[in-house]
Amino acid sequence: MTKAKKVLQEAIRLVGGERSATHGSISINHENIAHLWNGYLWNIDKIRGSDVANMMEILKVARRKLGSLNPDDYVDGAGYSAVSYECKLAEIAEFEDEN
């Protein structure tokens, strides 16, 4: 069996079982994420690294609403917040260098 096939089989196992139990309905979860991301993006012209990290944190918040309690969603959310902070500092430094 190829490595790619093993990865795909694991993804099938998780999406159909463990992840479904943890995160709830796939379609409801992703619609919720879409609504939250649309709200975040309403006045942004260009997405920066800090925005990506913020949106990933929002994804974790959306996942907290469905399925079962998953401590990983809280840990990852905190991690994305810290990543966003680092990205924002770099963006500010880049802006200051340009001006």
C-alpha positions in Angstrom: 0.0 0.0 0.0 1.3 3.5 -0.9 1.8 6.2 1.7 -0.8 8.3 -0.1 -3.4 5.5 0.1 -2.7 5.1 3.9 -3.3 8.8 4.4 -6.5 8.7 2.4 -7.8 5.7 4.4 -7.0 7.4 7.7 -8.9 10.5 6.5 -11.9 8.4 5.6 -11.8 6.7 9.0 -11.6 10.0 10.8 -14.1 12.0 8.8 -16.7 9.2 9.0 -16.2 8.3 12.6 -14.1 10.0 15.2 -14.2 13.5 13.8 -17.9 13.3 13.1 -18.5 12.5 16.8 -16.2 15.2 18.0 -17.2 18.0 15.6 -20.8 17.2 14.8 -22.5 17.5 11.4 -20.0 18.2 8.6 -22.4 20.5 6.7 -23.6 22.4 9.7 -20.1 22.9 11.0 -18.8 24.2 7.7 -21.8 26.5 7.2 -21.2 27.9 10.7 -17.5 28.4 9.8 -18.5 30.2 6.6 -20.8 32.6 8.4 -18.2 33.5 10.9 -15.5 33.9 8.3 -17.8 36.1 6.2 -18.3 38.3 9.2 -14.6 38.5 9.8 -13.8 39.3 6.2 -16.5 41.9 5.5 -14.0 44.9 5.5 -10.8 43.3 4.6 -9.3 44.0 1.1 -6.2 41.8 1.4 -5.7 38.8 3.7 -2.5 38.8 5.7 -0.9 36.1 7.8 -2.5 37.4 11.0 -5.9 37.2 9.3 -5.3 33.6 8.4 -4.4 32.8 12.0 -7.4 34.7 13.3 -9.7 32.8 10.9 -8.2 29.5 12.1 -9.0 30.6 15.6 -12.5 31.4 14.5 -12.7 27.9 13.0 -11.9 26.4 16.4 -14.6 28.6 18.0 -17.1 27.3 15.5 -16.1 23.7 16.3 -16.7 24.4 20.0 -20.4 25.0 19.2 -21.1 21.5 17.8 -20.2 17.9 18.7 -18.7 17.0 22.0 -16.3 18.9 24.3 -12.9 18.7 22.7 -10.0 20.3 24.7 -7.9 20.4 21.5 -10.2 23.1 20.1 -9.3 25.4 23.1 -5.6 24.6 22.9 -5.5 25.2 19.2 -7.5 28.4 19.5 -5.0 29.7 22.0 -2.2 28.7 19.8 -3.7 30.4 16.7 -4.1 33.6 18.8 -0.4 33.5 19.7 0.5 32.8 16.0 -1.7 35.8 15.0 0.2 38.0 17.4 3.5 37.0 16.0 2.3 37.5 12.4 0.9 41.0 13.3 4.2 42.0 14.9 6.0 41.0 11.7 3.4 42.9 9.6 3.9 46.0 11.7 7.6 45.8 11.3 7.3 45.3 7.6 5.1 48.4 7.3 7.5 50.4 9.4 10.4 49.3 7.2 8.5 50.4 4.1 7.8 53.9 5.5 
